Amino acid sequence: MKRLIGFSLFIIITFGVFLYVANRKRNYELTYEVDGYQISERYSVDDNNYFFKAVSPDGEYNFVMAHDYSKKRKIVNKVNVINNEGAKCVNLNFFKDSLTPYICLIDGEYYDAYKLGLQEEAGYSEIANTSQIGIYNKDYQYYIWNGYGLTDLLKNKEYKFLKNEVYDNTLAYQLDNYLLIADYDDTREFSKIYLFDSKANKISEINFDNRISFNSYFMGDYKGLVYLIDRKNKIQYAINPEKKSIAITSDENGAFYYDDKEDEIGVNKLVYNDIYFKKTHLVNYELDNNNLYYHFININDKILISDEVTGGLIRQNNDTLFYIDEDTLYKYDLYKGRVVLLKYFEWNFSFKNKIFIFD
């Protein structure tokens, strides 16, 4: 009987090990041909992404796609091509029904197909107007800085928490459904931050033990904590919006820093320079000399989305970008192109920390 039990356990353990090994994610790379294109297919366990390169005599096209790991190989099954006035645009079908975006090549430069008008963007029309702000899309919650606090644009509801009007909202930071704003009613230094929760639609306060100079800036966020550097007093703080708590995260040895990995940095570097956390996304956006580009992780090819962008980037949410150009707030994603969300003449001149978008 004992031998039978032991043998049964041996079989169960052996089968379990087999299943683990058989289904374990593996790095791999291979090449094959589809529709006249040489396809390089690679999976990276570290990145948890698929990398594709499609090469023809006319050029090469690189894509990085997030997808559940599969034991299947040679997963690209079709290359789709658009030829138009010197532009060649390529996208790939992979697995059963997944697609990459189109990337276009003209004289060695990469373009978004929507930029060239080779894919059609959604039309738009004004559906409402609040405080002279034209509303063209109601898929998101929009909060506008009104000088005393925030205005919920779709509900036309104000959240006032300041006594004195302040035009420039210079010290604010958004993390998920939270918005942190310094107490501008104080002068030169402040001791509390207002916390707006867009899910609960409530304003609360987080208090510091120390006085904080307005000569401060938010470095970024990591694991639910928002990091603030006080230049005058040479102190870094980590603010937890969820717990409404604050901790000092710097000492004589340095302060916390994140550049795709946890690191330490000298406090003086943070005091005398504007240094922000660096996070690499699957899709990364860049505004360079008024030209808006995107590129995939670990790929150098920059794809032009739009030129002569006069505004700036508002925020990135996963692969979606929100940005201002002239008087218009746009949303951009790889599969729909640009979508007009809001229009406001004032944004031609000032928009930083004036508009906040929540899901």
C-alpha positions, 0 to 999 in steps of 0.5 A, a space after each residue: 500500500 505504501 509503495 502504491 501511495 509513493 508511486 502515485 505521488 511520484 506520478 503526480 509530481 512528475 506530471 506537475 513538473 512536466 506541465 510547468 516546464 511545458 507551459 513556462 514562458 520562454 525567450 525565442 527568436 525566429 524568422 520566416 516569410 509572409 506575403 513576400 516580407 521577411 518576418 523576424 519574430 521574438 518574444 521577451 520574457 523580461 518585457 512580456 512582449 512580442 517583437 516583430 520586424 517586417 523587412 522587404 527591399 523597400 525598408 523595414 517596419 518594427 512593432 512591439 505588441 503586448 499579448 498573452 504568451 503562447 506556445 505557438 510560433 510563426 504567429 504572423 499570418 498576413 502582411 497588409 500594405 497600403 501604397 499611396 504617392 510614395 508612401 508604403 504603409 504596413 501592418 501585420 495580422 498576428 494570432 487569430 484576430 490581432 493587428 498591429 497599427 499601420 506604420 508608413 515609410 517615406 524616404 527613410 522616415 516613418 509616419 503614422 497612417 492617420 497623419 498621412 490621411 491614409 486612415 480615417 479619423 473620427 469626425 467631430 462636432 460640438 455637443 455642449 458648451 460650458 464656461 466657453 469650453 466646447 465639449 466634443 466628447 463625453 468619454 472622460 471626466 474633465 476637470 478645469 482649474 478655475 482659480 479657486 479649485 476645480 470645475 467638473 466640466 460635464 456636470 458644471 459643478 465647482 469644487 472651491 477650496 482656495 480663498 484667494 484666486 490663483 491663475 497659475 496652478 504651478 504645483 499639482 500632480 495627478 495619480 490615477 483618480 487622485 489630484 494633489 494641489 498645494 495650498 496656494 492661500 499660504 505665501 512662500 511656504 505651505 503646510 498642506 496639500 489638497 487631495 481631490 478624489 475623482 471617484 468619490 468627488 471629494 476634497 480632503 487635506 494632507 498635512 505636512 509636519 514641516 513647512 514646504 517651500 513653493 520652490 518645489 516640484 513633483 518628481 513623479 510617482 512609483 508604487 502609489 507614492 507621489 514624490 515631492 522635492 523641496 528645493 529650499 529645505 533640501 528634503 524629499 517627501 513621499 505622499 501616499 494619497 490612498 492613506 493620506 500619509 507623508 514620509 521623508 525619503 531623503 537623508 545625507 546619503 541621497 534621495 529616492 529616484 526611479 529610472 525604470 528601476 529603483 535607484 538613489 540620487 544626490 539631493 543637491 542634484 534634485 535641488 539644482 536641476 529639474 529631475 523627473 522619474 523615467 518610466 518606459 511604456 510599451 508605447 512612448 510619446 515625445 514632443 520634439 521641436 513641435 513634432 509629435 512622435 511615438 516609438 515602441 519600447 526598445 525600438 529607436 524608430 520614431 513615427 511622426 503623428 503630427 507636426 507644428 504642435 504648439 501646445 504640449 503633452 497633458 498625460 499618458 494613460 497606458 498607450 493613449 496620449 492626451 495633448 493640447 494643440 492650439 486651442 484643442 485637447 486631443 486624445 490619440 491612440 494607435 488604432 483610432 488616431 486623433 480624437 477631438 475632446 475639448 476646445 477652449 481659446 484660452 489654451 492657446 496661451 496657457 494650459 499647464 495644470 489647467 485641464 485634468 482628465 480621468 477615466 
